[in-house]
Amino acid sequence: MRGWLRRKLRAPWLPVSDGVFAPPQASAYSGLEDWRAVAGSERERAQQQITGQVGAAAGADGWSGWCGLCRVPVVFSLPSAASGQVPNLREEMTCPRCRLIARNRAAFALLLDGLDPAQAQVYLTEQASVAYVWLQALCPGLIGSEFGLDAAKRARLQGWYASMGGRGELAERDVTRLDLADAGLDAIGSFDVLEHVPDYPAALREFARCLRPGGRLVLTAPFIESAAGSVLRARIREDGSIEHLLPPEIHGDPVSGGVLCFHHFGWDLLQACLDAGFRRAQWVRTWSSREGLFGLWTLVAHR
């Protein structure tokens, strides 16, 4: 890579002089045809070209940029690129201050947009995580939960949660049968959880039930941007056993060490949200080189 381009890609972006911090650039799409209309545009091609050069530009030093949550210049860590592997721009690009990876930072920008965290009632479908602990410091009305806790796992995870600065006891909830009141929440965040829920439409119905009118669901999950329909990888038989339709895909999990992925979602997840009771649902694509967010997809649904 030419030296001037490397320097340009890695130059930190600073806040404007009047103190206004612009949110990361994000575009919302209501369906596959909306996305196809812009997917081949000159802008998208330019973004793809830059994205393909991020690993080489970051190298072992990381990506110099700006964290919109911390509101300071930082160097995002990209260990995959530092070790010569294909850069993982979704699960890395970690801010050294808030400790959040790229997909969490993109999701929180959408979750907190226009929301008063000091007053809002928010539920995350996780609790023993860096993301939950970070938001807990801003949002007194935050609650969360884990799933599948026996006594040993609860004790281990409670200690880990406390070591990160988390407050309170861990709660266990099934997202398909939440023990939360109707219309009591301003926002729900679910980050790479829904793909592990066999009956995900039931979870969407529960999310819609628990949100106030105007409340929002902000969700990340494996998303195939070119696919109209979702891919079913595994399902539960009537006898409770698992039928694998594709080779098992196991995702890392702090509770069990690994959890099975049942779904890779397509654009039909938007209709599933509407069927569950949401009035509007869109896939939002965030792209901001200054914030180390390169084409990250987040679903946002409003009650």
C-alpha positions as CSV (number, residue, x, y, z in Angstrom):
1,M,0.0,0.0,0.0
2,R,1.3,3.5,-0.8
3,G,2.5,5.4,2.2
4,W,0.2,8.4,1.7
5,L,-2.9,6.2,1.5
6,R,-1.8,4.3,4.7
7,R,-1.4,7.6,6.5
8,K,-4.7,8.8,5.3
9,L,-6.6,5.7,6.3
10,R,-5.1,5.7,9.8
11,A,-5.4,9.5,10.5
12,P,-7.6,10.1,13.6
13,W,-10.8,12.0,13.1
14,L,-11.3,14.8,15.6
15,P,-14.6,16.4,16.8
16,V,-15.7,19.6,15.1
17,S,-14.8,22.8,16.9
18,D,-18.3,23.6,18.2
19,G,-18.3,20.4,20.2
20,V,-21.0,18.7,18.2
21,F,-20.3,15.0,17.7
22,A,-21.9,13.6,14.5
23,P,-23.2,10.1,14.8
24,P,-21.7,7.5,12.6
25,Q,-23.1,7.4,9.1
26,A,-25.9,4.9,8.9
27,S,-28.5,4.0,6.2
28,A,-31.7,2.2,6.8
29,Y,-33.3,-0.3,4.4
30,S,-36.8,-1.7,4.4
31,G,-36.1,-4.7,2.1
32,L,-33.7,-6.4,-0.2
33,E,-34.8,-4.4,-3.2
34,D,-34.0,-1.1,-1.3
35,W,-30.5,-2.5,-0.6
36,R,-30.0,-3.7,-4.2
37,A,-30.8,-0.3,-5.5
38,V,-27.6,1.1,-3.8
39,A,-25.4,-1.9,-3.4
40,G,-23.6,-1.4,-6.7
41,S,-23.3,2.4,-6.4
42,E,-20.0,4.2,-6.6
43,R,-20.2,5.0,-2.9
44,E,-20.6,1.4,-2.0
45,R,-17.8,0.3,-4.2
46,A,-15.5,2.9,-2.7
47,Q,-16.5,1.7,0.8
48,Q,-15.7,-1.9,-0.1
49,Q,-12.3,-0.8,-1.5
50,I,-11.4,1.0,1.7
51,T,-12.7,-1.9,3.9
52,G,-10.5,-4.3,2.0
53,Q,-7.5,-2.2,2.9
54,V,-8.2,-1.8,6.6
55,G,-6.2,-4.8,7.8
56,A,-3.0,-3.6,6.0
57,A,-3.5,-0.1,7.1
58,A,-4.0,-1.1,10.8
59,G,-1.2,-3.6,10.9
60,A,0.2,-4.4,14.3
61,D,-0.5,-0.9,15.6
62,G,-4.3,-0.9,15.3
63,W,-6.7,1.6,13.7
64,S,-6.4,5.2,14.8
65,G,-9.9,6.8,15.0
66,W,-12.6,8.2,17.2
67,C,-14.9,6.4,19.6
68,G,-18.3,8.0,19.4
69,L,-19.3,6.5,22.7
70,C,-16.2,7.7,24.6
71,R,-15.9,10.9,22.5
72,V,-12.2,10.8,22.4
73,P,-9.6,9.7,19.8
74,V,-8.5,6.1,20.3
75,V,-6.6,3.3,18.6
76,F,-8.9,0.4,18.0
77,S,-7.3,-3.0,18.4
78,L,-7.4,-5.4,15.5
79,P,-5.5,-8.5,16.7
80,S,-6.5,-10.6,13.7
81,A,-4.7,-8.2,11.3
82,A,-1.8,-7.9,13.7
83,S,-1.3,-11.7,13.5
84,G,-1.6,-11.7,9.7
85,Q,-5.1,-13.2,9.5
86,V,-8.1,-11.9,7.7
87,P,-9.2,-8.9,9.8
88,N,-12.4,-9.4,11.8
89,L,-13.9,-6.0,11.5
90,R,-17.2,-7.0,13.3
91,E,-15.9,-8.9,16.4
92,E,-12.8,-6.8,17.0
93,M,-12.0,-3.1,16.5
94,T,-12.2,-2.8,20.3
95,C,-12.0,0.6,21.9
96,P,-9.4,0.6,24.7
97,R,-11.6,2.9,26.9
98,C,-15.2,1.4,26.7
99,R,-13.8,-2.0,25.7
100,L,-16.6,-2.5,23.2
101,I,-16.2,-4.3,19.9
102,A,-17.4,-2.8,16.6
103,R,-20.8,-4.5,16.4
104,N,-21.6,-3.3,20.0
105,R,-20.5,0.2,19.3
106,A,-22.6,0.4,16.2
107,A,-25.6,-1.1,18.0
108,F,-25.3,1.2,21.0
109,A,-25.2,4.3,18.8
110,L,-28.6,3.2,17.4
111,L,-30.0,2.2,20.8
112,L,-29.1,5.4,22.6
113,D,-30.0,7.8,19.7
114,G,-32.6,10.2,21.2
115,L,-32.9,8.1,24.4
116,D,-32.2,9.6,27.8
117,P,-30.3,6.8,29.5
118,A,-30.7,8.4,32.9
119,Q,-34.5,7.9,32.7
120,A,-35.0,5.0,30.3
121,Q,-36.1,1.5,31.1
122,V,-33.9,-0.8,29.1
123,Y,-33.5,-4.6,28.8
124,L,-30.5,-6.4,27.3
125,T,-30.7,-10.1,26.6
126,E,-27.3,-10.5,28.3
127,Q,-25.8,-9.5,31.6
128,A,-22.4,-10.9,32.2
129,S,-20.8,-9.0,29.4
130,V,-18.6,-5.9,28.8
131,A,-21.5,-4.4,26.9
132,Y,-23.9,-4.7,29.8
133,V,-21.5,-3.4,32.4
134,W,-20.7,-0.4,30.2
135,L,-24.4,0.5,29.7
136,Q,-25.1,-0.1,33.4
137,A,-22.9,2.8,34.3
138,L,-25.1,5.1,32.2
139,C,-28.5,3.7,32.6
140,P,-29.9,3.1,36.2
141,G,-33.0,1.5,34.7
142,L,-31.1,-1.2,32.9
143,I,-31.9,-4.9,33.5
144,G,-30.4,-7.9,31.8
145,S,-30.4,-11.7,31.9
146,E,-28.6,-14.9,31.1
147,F,-30.0,-18.3,30.1
148,G,-29.1,-21.8,31.1
149,L,-27.5,-21.2,34.5
150,D,-27.0,-24.2,36.8
151,A,-25.4,-23.6,40.2
152,A,-21.8,-24.0,39.0
153,K,-22.2,-21.8,35.9
154,R,-24.0,-19.1,38.0
155,A,-21.2,-18.9,40.5
156,R,-18.5,-18.8,37.8
157,L,-20.3,-16.2,35.8
158,Q,-21.3,-14.1,38.8
159,G,-17.6,-13.8,39.7
160,W,-16.7,-12.9,36.2
161,Y,-19.5,-10.3,36.1
162,A,-18.3,-8.7,39.4
163,S,-14.7,-8.7,38.1
164,M,-15.8,-6.5,35.2
165,G,-17.5,-4.0,37.6
166,G,-21.0,-5.3,37.2
167,R,-23.5,-4.6,40.0
168,G,-26.2,-6.8,41.4
169,E,-27.1,-10.5,41.0
170,L,-27.4,-12.3,37.7
171,A,-31.0,-12.9,36.5
172,E,-32.1,-15.9,34.4
173,R,-34.7,-15.4,31.7
174,D,-36.1,-17.2,28.7
175,V,-36.5,-14.6,25.9
176,T,-39.5,-16.6,24.6
177,R,-41.3,-16.3,28.0
178,L,-40.2,-13.1,29.6
179,D,-41.3,-12.3,33.2
180,L,-41.6,-8.6,32.4
181,A,-44.6,-6.4,32.4
182,D,-46.5,-5.3,29.3
183,A,-45.4,-2.0,27.7
184,G,-42.9,-1.3,30.4
185,L,-39.6,-0.8,28.5
186,D,-38.3,2.0,26.4
187,A,-35.7,-0.1,24.6
188,I,-34.4,-3.7,24.2
189,G,-31.0,-4.6,23.0
190,S,-30.3,-8.1,21.8
191,F,-26.8,-8.6,20.5
192,D,-26.0,-11.9,18.7
193,V,-28.5,-13.9,20.8
194,L,-31.6,-14.4,18.5
195,E,-29.7,-16.9,16.2
196,H,-29.4,-19.2,19.2
197,V,-33.2,-19.2,19.9
198,P,-35.0,-22.1,18.0
199,D,-38.4,-20.3,18.3
200,Y,-37.2,-16.8,17.5
201,P,-40.7,-15.5,16.5
202,A,-41.8,-16.2,20.1
203,A,-38.9,-14.0,21.3
204,L,-39.9,-11.2,18.9
205,R,-43.5,-11.4,20.2
206,E,-42.2,-11.1,23.7
207,F,-40.0,-8.1,22.8
208,A,-42.9,-6.3,21.2
209,R,-45.2,-7.1,24.2
210,C,-42.7,-5.6,26.7
211,L,-42.0,-2.4,24.8
212,R,-44.0,0.8,25.2
213,P,-45.6,2.3,22.1
214,G,-42.7,4.0,20.3
215,G,-40.1,1.8,22.0
216,R,-37.4,0.2,20.0
217,L,-35.7,-3.1,19.6
218,V,-32.0,-3.0,18.5
219,L,-30.7,-6.3,17.4
220,T,-27.6,-7.9,15.9
221,A,-27.4,-11.4,14.5
222,P,-25.7,-13.2,11.6
223,F,-27.3,-11.5,8.5
224,I,-27.0,-12.5,4.9
225,E,-27.4,-9.2,3.1
226,S,-27.9,-10.8,-0.3
227,A,-30.6,-13.3,0.9
228,A,-34.4,-12.6,0.9
229,G,-35.0,-15.6,3.2
230,S,-33.3,-16.8,6.4
231,V,-31.3,-20.1,6.5
232,L,-32.4,-22.7,9.0
233,R,-29.3,-24.5,10.2
234,A,-30.8,-26.7,12.9
235,R,-34.1,-27.3,14.6
236,I,-35.6,-29.0,17.6
237,R,-37.5,-32.3,17.0
238,E,-40.7,-33.2,18.8
239,D,-38.7,-35.4,21.2
240,G,-36.4,-32.5,22.1
241,S,-33.4,-33.7,20.2
242,I,-31.6,-31.5,17.7
243,E,-31.8,-32.1,13.9
244,H,-28.9,-30.6,12.1
245,L,-29.8,-29.4,8.6
246,L,-26.3,-28.0,8.0
247,P,-22.9,-28.7,9.7
248,P,-23.2,-27.5,13.3
249,E,-22.0,-24.0,13.9
250,I,-20.9,-23.2,17.4
251,H,-20.5,-19.7,18.7
252,G,-18.4,-18.7,21.7
253,D,-20.4,-18.2,24.9
254,P,-19.2,-17.2,28.4
255,V,-21.7,-19.5,30.1
256,S,-21.3,-22.8,28.3
257,G,-18.1,-22.3,26.3
258,G,-20.1,-22.7,23.0
259,V,-23.7,-22.5,21.9
260,L,-25.4,-23.8,18.7
261,C,-26.4,-21.4,16.0
262,F,-29.9,-22.3,14.6
263,H,-30.4,-19.4,12.1
264,H,-28.6,-17.2,9.7
265,F,-31.1,-14.4,9.0
266,G,-32.1,-12.8,5.7
267,W,-34.4,-9.8,4.9
268,D,-37.5,-11.8,6.0
269,L,-36.6,-11.1,9.6
270,L,-38.1,-7.7,9.0
271,Q,-41.5,-9.2,8.2
272,A,-41.1,-11.5,11.2
273,C,-40.8,-8.3,13.4
274,L,-44.0,-6.8,11.8
275,D,-45.8,-10.1,12.4
276,A,-44.7,-10.0,16.0
277,G,-46.4,-6.6,16.6
278,F,-43.8,-4.0,15.6
279,R,-45.1,-1.2,13.4
280,R,-41.8,-0.6,11.6
281,A,-38.6,-2.6,11.1
282,Q,-35.4,-1.9,9.1
283,W,-31.9,-3.2,8.7
284,V,-29.5,-0.4,9.3
285,R,-26.0,-0.4,7.8
286,T,-23.4,1.6,9.7
287,W,-20.2,2.7,7.9
288,S,-17.8,5.2,9.5
289,S,-14.0,4.8,9.0
290,R,-13.4,7.3,11.7
291,E,-15.2,5.1,14.2
292,G,-13.9,1.8,12.9
293,L,-17.3,0.7,11.7
294,F,-17.2,-0.8,8.3
295,G,-20.6,-1.9,6.9
296,L,-22.1,-3.3,10.1
297,W,-25.7,-4.4,10.0
298,T,-28.1,-3.8,12.9
299,L,-31.9,-4.4,12.9
300,V,-34.0,-1.6,14.4
301,A,-37.7,-2.2,15.0
302,H,-40.1,0.3,16.5
303,R,-43.2,-0.7,18.5
